[in-house]
Amino acid sequence: MSAGSTLWRVGALLLIALAALWLSTWAVSEHLTEQQDESAQVDELRAAARVLVPRYRAALEAGAGREILAARMAEDAQLLRARITLIGPDGGVAADAGAEFDPSSVLGTADGAAESRAQASIERAAVTGESVAVHRVKQQGEDAKSYCLAQALRPGVGRAEVVLLRVIRPAPDAANSTVSVFGAIGSVLLAGAAFLIVGNRLNRSITRIAWSVRRASSGELDHRIGTPPLADLQRLTESLNESLGAFAEEIRRLRVQHGEQQAILQSLEGGVIALDTEHRVLSINRVAGQMLGVEPERAKGRLLEELTREPDLNRFVEEALTRGATSAEFRLRSGAQQEVRASAGSLRGADGESAGLIVLLTDVTHIKRLETVRTDFAANVSHELRTPITSIKGYVDTLLEADAYDPEKSRRFLLIIQRNAERLHAIVNDLLTLTDLERPDIRESLIMTETDAAAIAATACSQLALEADARRIRVEMEGEHGIPVRANRVLAEQALENLLSNAIKYSPQGSRVLVRWRESGGDPPGFVSFEVIDEGPGISREHLGRVFERFYRVDRSRSRHEGGTGLGLAIVKHIARAHGGEVSVQSEVGAGSCFRLDLPRGSGNSPHRAGGEAGREEP
C-alpha cells in the first residue's frame, strides 16, 4: 500500500470521527438545552404556584363561592397565559379558567395519552403534595410542549383539593436545528478542505521521502533526502539521512569485504564450492566452474546434482555431510575432465552451528600424468639398459667359458660387447642431455651466439656423411647463406643431427634426404625454420602426436635393429623449447616425412643463396 492511499484512508477516518463527534456533541447539547428549558418553565410554574395556591386556599377557607373563585382564577390565568383548574376532593373539576385548552375536555386536551398523564399527576399531588408532568402535544398542527404542575391546597389532610397549572409552549425550533446541522456540515467540509491541503503537502513530502529511500536502497548510496516543506517532517528526514549515511558506510564496508573475499576466492588455483545442508550452491569460484563446466553466476541457489552430472562428486558431498568424509580422488566426467583431489570442511554459521560444506577441488591431472611418465620412464630406461647389459654379460660369460685360444670367436664376441657398450654410453649420454635440458633455468644458462644457418646445416651433414654414404643415401642442402640464427651452436647442431640421423636410418637405400632452411614467413615470426625431408616409409596419423616422447618408437623392432636410443626426438623437442622455438612433423604413410625445427633468428647481413649436395657449396 502506498503512502498516499494510507494518508487518504487516515484522513477519511479522521473526517468520519470528526462528524461523529460533532453529531454526538450536538445531540447532547440539544438534550441539555431542552432540559434547561423544561426546568426553567417548571420553575416559573412553581413560582406562580407559590403565590396562587395560598390565595386559593385562603379563599376556600373564607367560604368564597365557586363564582368568586372562578373569577380570580380567570384573572390569574389571563395574567400567566396558562390554564388553571381546581380539582375537588372527589376528583371532579371544581373550577376552571383559561382559554388555551379545549374546554370540552375535563383536563383541557383531546390527547388521551396526555389526559392520562395529567390525571396521574393529580393523583400523585393529592398524595404527595406536588407532581410535575411534561409532554409533547400538537397545537394548531405545530409541535408544542405541555407543562403540568399539580399542587395540593392542603397537603397532609388526606384527599384534598388540587390546583392544576398548565401551560403550552412551542417546541424548540427545527429550523435552528437545521441551521446547526448545516453549520456542522460546513465545518466538516472546511476541515476536510484544510485536511486536503495539508494532506496533499504531507503526501508529497512522504512520497519524496519514500522515493529517496528507494533510490538509496537501490544502490545510490550518496543520495540523501531533501528538506521537506513541513517543519514537522524535518526531524524525521534528518534521522533518516543519518540512518542512510550509516547504511551507506556499512554497505561500502561490506562491498570492500566481499570484493576482497571474491578476489581471494577467484585467485585460488583450486576450485572452491560452498554448499548448504541441502546441497544448494552458496558460492562457486571460477576454477570450480571451469572444472565442472558451469557458469558461477548461474549456479548460485541451485542444487549441485542439478548443475552437473558428477556421481563421484555428489557421492563425496553426501558422505561428507552425513559421515564426515574429508578427502577423495576421482575423475570429473564433465567440464575439463580432470583428475581431482576433493577435500571437505564444515561451513559454520554465525551461531557456530553447521550451515553446510566447503569443498576444495585440486587438479591433480598433471601430477597423475607425471607419475605415469615417471613410471613409464623408469620402465623404459630399465628395459633399454637391460638389453645391452644382458648382451654384454652373456658374451662375457661365454668368453670366460670358451676356448681362449680361438681368436676369431673372441674377436667377434668382443665386437658385440663393444657395440652394446657404445649403445649403453649413448643412452646414458642422451639421458644426461635430457636431464640438463629439462632444468627450469636452462634458457638463462645457455650461451647464445649468432651463427649462419648454412653453417649449422653443413656441420650436421658432414657429421653424418659416412653414415649416409654407407646406406647410399644422397643428402642435399637448400637455403641461403647469411641467415643468422641466435642459438647455442652445439645444441642447434645436435638437434639437426638427430633429425638427419633419423631420416637416414629410416630412408631406403639410394633415396634422397633434403636439409632445407629459410626465414619463417610469419608462423612463427622472427624464426629460422630448418626442414629435414626424407623419402622413407612415413608415419601413420595415430603416431604423429607421440613421436617426440621419450622412448616412443613407431616400429620398436626396427628401432633397436638400427641402434637408436629412443631419446633423439625428445632431445630435439627440449632443445627447441630451450631456445623458445618448436619442432613439428608432417608425414603420410608411403610418402616420407618432413621434420621442422624453428630456432630464433638473429640480426645479421643480407643473405645470399647456397645449395647443392652436403659438403659442397655453390656460389
N, C-alpha and C positions, 0 to 999 in steps of 0.2 A: 504494500500500500504506500502511495506517495505521500510526501509531507503535505501537499496541497489538499488532497482528499481528507486526510486526517484533520487538518485545520478546519475545513468546512464542516466536517461532522461535529467537531467540538463546538464550532460556532452555532450550528443548528441546535445542539443540545443546550447551549447557554441561552439561546433565544427562547426555546421551549420552557426552560427553567424560569427565565425571567417572566414570561407570560403567565405561567402557573403561579409564580409568587405574587404577581400583581393581582390576579384574579382572587387568590386567597385573601390577600390584604384588602381588596375591595369588598369581598363578601363579609369579612369580619368587621370592616369599617361600617358597612351598611347596617349590619346587625346591631352594632353598638349604638349607632345613631338612632336606629328605631327604638332601641331600649331606652335611650336617653329621652327621646320624645315621649314615649309612654310614661316614663317615671315623672317627667315634668307635668304631663296632663293629669296624672293621678294625684300629684301633689297639689295642683290647682283645685281639683275636686275636694280633696281633704281640707284644704284651707277654707273652701266655701262651706263644707260640711261643719267645720268648727264654729262657723257663725250661724248657720241656718238651723242646725239640729237643736241647740239650746233655745233658739227663738220659738221653734215649733213646739218644743217640749213645754215651754212656759205658757204658750197659748192654749195647749191642751189642758194643762193643769189649771189655767184660769177659767176653763169652761167655754172657750171660744167655739162657735158653731162651725160646721163644715164650710159654710159660705165665706165666713171671715177668713178661715184658714186657707181656703182655695184662692181667695183674692190675694192674700200675702204670697202664696206660692207662685201665683201668676206673675206678680211683680218681680219676684226673685228669679223666676225662670227667664223672663224677658231680659233682666239685667245680666244674667250669666250665659244667655243664649244656650240654655240647657232645658232638659225636661226634668221636672221634679214630681215624684209620685210618693204618696204616703200610703203604706200598706198597713192595714189594721191587724190586730192580733189574730183575727180569724183567717188571715191570708188574703182578704179581699182588698180592693182599691178603696181607700178612704177618701183620698183627694188626689187630683192630678192636674198638672199645669205644664204648658209648653207646647208649641205647635210644630216642633221639628220632627215629631214622630207621628205615625199613623194612629189617631185616637181610637180607631176601630179595634185595635189590639189592646189587650189588658196591659201588656208591657210596652206597647207602642211600636211593635215591629211585626211584620208578617213573616219574618225569618224564624221558622220553628226552632232551628238549632240555637239561634241567638236567644230566643224566648226561654228555651230550657236552661241555657246558661244563666240568664238573668234570674230565673226562678231559683236556681241553685244558689246564687249569690244571696238572695233574700233569706233563704232558709239558713244559710251559714251565718249571716249577720244577726238573725234572730237569736241564734245560739251563742255566737262568739262575740257579737258586738259590731263587727265590721267585716265586709267582704268586698273584694275588687275583682272585676272581670273585664277583659279587653278582648274584642274580636272584630274581625273584618266584616263589613256589610257593604251593600250596594245602595247608593243614594243618587237617584236620578240617573241611573246607568253608570255612575262613576264609582271607582273603588274608594272606600272610606273606612274609618276605624270607629268603633263604638266603645266608649269608656263608661263603665258602670260601677258606681260606688254605693254600697248599701251600708247604712249605719242604724243601729237600734236607738230609739229615742230614750229608752230607759234600760240600759244594759244591766243584766243580773236580775231582772224581775220576771224571769220565765219568758212566756210568749208575749212580746211587747210589740209596739208599733215600729215600723222600719221605714226610714226615709231613703228613697232611691233616687240618686242623682245620675242622670245620663246625658252625655254629650256625644256628638258625632263630629269628627274632624277628618279632613281629607287625608288619604294615604300619601306616603312620600311620592313626589313627582317622578314618574317613569322617565320623563324627558331628561331630568337631571342625571338619572342613572345612565341613560343612553349617551348623554354627553360625556359622562365619566368613562363609559366603556370605549367610546371613540377616542377620547383623550388618552386612555391607556393604550389603545391600538396604535395611535400616533406615536406615543412614547416608545413602544416596542419597535415600530418601524424606524424611528430616529436612532434607537440603539442599534438596530440591525444595520442601518446605513453607516453608522460610526464603526460598527464591527467590520463591515465590508472594507471600509477604507483602511482601518488599522490592520485587519486581517490580510488584505492584499499586500500591504507593505511587509507584514510579518512573513507571509507566504513567499514573497520574492527573496527576502533575506534568508529564510530557511532553505529555499531551493538553491540559492547561491552557495550556501554553506555545504549542502549535500553534494552539489556539483564539484566544489573544490575538494571535498574529502574523497570523492570518487577519482578525481584526477591524481591526487596524491597516492591513493591505493593502487592505481593502475601503473605506477612507475615514475610519475613526475615528482620526485622526492623533494625538489626545491620549491614546489608550488605552495603558497600559503593563502589563507582566506583573507579577503579584503575587509576593511572596516564596514560593518553594516550601518544603515541609516538609523536603526533603532538603537538607542543607548542601552536598553536592557539586554541586547544581544552582544554587546561589545565584550563583556566579561566572558561570555561563552566562547566567542571567537578567539579571544586571547588564550583561553585554556586549550581550545582545540589546536591552535597554532603551536603552542608549547608541546602538546602531545604529538603533533605531526613532525615537529623537529626531532623529538626523541625517537619517534618511529623511523624517521629517515636515517638517523645516525645508526640505529640498530640494524636497519636493512643494509646500509653500506658495510657495516662491520660483518654481517652475515655473508654478504656478497664476496667480500675480500676473503673471508674464511673459506667459503665454498670454492672460490677460484683457486685458492692455494691447495685445497684438498683435491680438486679436479686436476690441477696441474701435476700434483704428485701421483695421483691415480693414473692419469694418462701417460705419464713419462715412465711408468714402470715397464720393464721389459716383459714381465709375465702378465697373464690375464687375471683379472680380478672380477669376481661376481659376488654381489651381496644379495642374499635371498631371505625372505621371511619364512616363518614356520610352515606356510602352505606352498612353498616352492615358487612364490611370485618374485620376480626380479625387482629389487630395490635400486640397484645400480650395477652397471657393467662398463668396463673401460674399453678403449679402442682395441687393445690387443686381444682381449677375450672375444670381442665382436668379430675380429678377423679370423680367429681360430674357429669360431662356431658358425661363421658365415651369416651373421645377423647385424642389423644396424642398431647401435646402442641407444639412439634416441627413441626408436620404436619398440624397444624391448622392455622398458620400464612398465611395471604393473602387470605384465603378462606372465603366465606360467612357463617355467623353464621347459617342461615337456611339450608345451605348445610352440615354443620358439624353434627348437631344434630337435631332431630325432637322433639322440645320442644315448642309447640304452646304458652304456657303461658309465657315462657321466650321471645320468638320472639315478642309476643304482647306487653310485657312490654318494650322491647327495642324500638319498633316502637313508642309507646306512649311517651317514654322518649325523643326521638329525635324530635317528632312533637309537643307534648303538654307539655313537661317538667315534666312528671311523675317522682317522686323521690323514691318511695318505694312501695313494694307489697310483698305478701306472696303467695306461690304456691308450689305444689309438683312436683318434677322432675320425669319424666317417664323413663328416660334412666339413664345409669351410676349407681350410688349408690341408686337411687330412694329415695331421701331425701326431707324433708320439708325444704324449704329455704326462707329466707327473702332477697329480692333483693333491693339494693339501687343504684341510678344512679346519676352521676355528669358529668358536661360538661368537655370535653377534649379540652384544649386550645392549639393552635399552637404558634410559636414564635412571630407571629404578633398580638397575643391576640384574634384572631378570633376562632370561634368554629371549631374544627377539628374532632369531634366525641364524643364518650361517654365512660365513665368509669363505669363499672357495678361491684358492690360488691355483692357476694353471701355468705350469712351466714347460716350455717347449724343450723336449729332450731328443728331438729328431736328430739334430746334429750330433749329440752325444752318442745316440744309438748307432748312427752311421759311422762315427769314429771308432766305436767299439767293434763294429763289423769290419771296418777297414783294418783296424789293428789285428783282429783275429785272422782275417784273410791274409794280411801281410806276413804275419808270423807263420801261417801255414805255408804260404808261397815261398818265403825265404827258406823255411825248413826243407821244403821239397826241392827247391833249386840247389841248395847246398848239399842235400843228402845224395843227390845223383852223382856229382863228380867225386864227392868224398868216398862214396861206396865203390865207385870205379877205381879210384886210386888205391883204396885199401885192398880191394880184390887183387889187383895186379901186383901190388907189393907182396901180398901173401903168396901169390903164385911164384914170383921171383925167388922168394925165400925158400920155397919148397922145390923149385925146378932145378935142372942141371945148370950150375953156374958157368959151365964151360961151353954153353950154347949161346954164342954172342949174337946170332941173328934173332933168336927169340927174345933175348934180353933187351936188345935194341928196340924191337917192336913194342914190347911192354913198356919200356921207358918213354917212348914217344907218346903212348896213350896216357901214361901218367902225367907227362909234361902238358899234353893238351888239356886234360882235366884240371891241372893246377892253374893253367892260364885262364880257364873258364872261371875257376874259383876267384882268381885275382881280379878278373873283370867284374864279377858280381860284387865283390867287396868294394872295388873302386866306385862302381855305379851307386851302391848303397851310400857310401860316404859322400859322393857328389850330391845325391838327393837330400841327404840329411843337411848338408851345407846350404843347399838351395832353399830348403824349407824354413830356414831361420827367419824370424819376423823382421830382423834388421838387415836382410840380405841386400836390399836396394841401397841402403845407406853405406854399406861396407864395400860395395863393388867399385872398382877403379874403372871409370868410363873414359874412353878415348874416342876420337873421331877417326874412323877407318873407311877406306874406299870399299864399297860393297863388292866391287870386282875382285879386290884382293882377298876378301873373306871367301868368296866363291872359289877362287883359284887355289887357295890353300886347302880347302876341303876336298877339291877334286884331285889335287896332287897327292893328298894323303891316302886316297882310295884308288889311285890309278892302277897299282899292281893287282888289287882285288878285282877291279873291273876288267883288266886285261886277261886275268885268269878265267873269267867267265865269258870272255869275248863280247863284252858289253861296251858300246860306244857312249862315252859321257860327253855331252856338249854343253857349252855355256852361251848364254844370250843375255846381253844387258849393256849398259853404258858405263864407261869409266867416269870417275869423279862424283859419283853419288855418295855423299858422306853418310856413314852410319855411326850414331853415337851409342857405343856399347862397350862391354868388356870383350875385347877381341878374342881371348881364349875361349870364353863361353859361347860367343857367337859362332866361332869356327866349329866348336864341339857340337852345337845344336845342328848346324848344317851338315856336318859329317855324319851324325846319327841318321838324319833324314836320307842322305845319299847312300849310306851303307844299307839302310833298309830297302831302298829302291833297287840296289844292285843285287841283294840277296834274293829278292822275290821276282826279279825280271828274268825272262827266258834268255838263254844264250843267243848271242847275235842280235839282240834288241838294242834300243837306244834309251838313254836317260838324259833328260834335259834339265839343266840348272839355269833358272832364269831369275833375274832381279829387275825391279823397276820401282819408281816412286809411286806410292799409293795415291790414286787419283782423288780420294775423298772418303774412303771407308776402309780403315780409319785414316783420317788426315794426319799429315806430319809423320808418316812412317814409310819405311822401305820394305817392300814385300819380296821375299825370296821364295821361289817355287821350285819344287823338285817333282818332275813329271816322268813317270815310268810307263812301260808297256806291259806290266805284269798282269796277274790274273784278276786284279781288282778286289774290292772288299764289299760284301753284301751290306744292305742298309741296316740290318739289326746290329752290326758290329761297329758302325761308324762312331756312335756316341761313346764307345768304351775303349777305343784303341789307344788312348793316351793314359789309361790307368796302368798302375804298376803291375807287372807280371801278367797282364792280359794278353792272350795270344788268340788270333783268329784260327790258326792251324797249329796246335801245340806240337804235334809230331814233327812237322816241317821246321818249326822254330828251333826245336832242340837239335835237329839234324844240321841246321845252318849255324848253330853255335851261339845264338843270341841269348842275352840275359833276361829279356823281358822288361827291361827298365829304360831302354833307349828313348822311346817316345815320351815316357813320363818325364825323363830328364829334359827333353826338348820343351815340353809344356812349362816346366818350372823355370827354365832359362828365359823363355819368352815372357812369363809373368814377372820375373825378377827385373826385366827391363821395361815393364809397363806395356808389353806387346801381347800378341796372341798367336796361337798355332791352330790350324784347321786342316780339314781334309775333305776332298771331293773324290768320289770313286763310284764306279759301276762294275759289276761282275763282268769280266771278259773285256773291259775297256781300259784297264790300267787305273792308276791313282795319281792325284795331284795333291801334294802336301805343301801348305803355305805357311811361312814363318814371317811375322811382322815385327820389325825392330825399329826403334826411334830414329828419325832422320836427323843428321847433324847439319851444321851450316858450313858450306864449302864453296868451291869454284864451280863454274858451269861444267856439266858432264859432257863427255864425248863417247862415241859409240865404241863398243868392244864386243867380240863374239868369236865363234869358232869352236874347235874341239878343246877339251881340257888340256891345259899345259901350253896352249898356243894362243896368242893374241893377234888380232887383226888390226891394222892401222885404221 
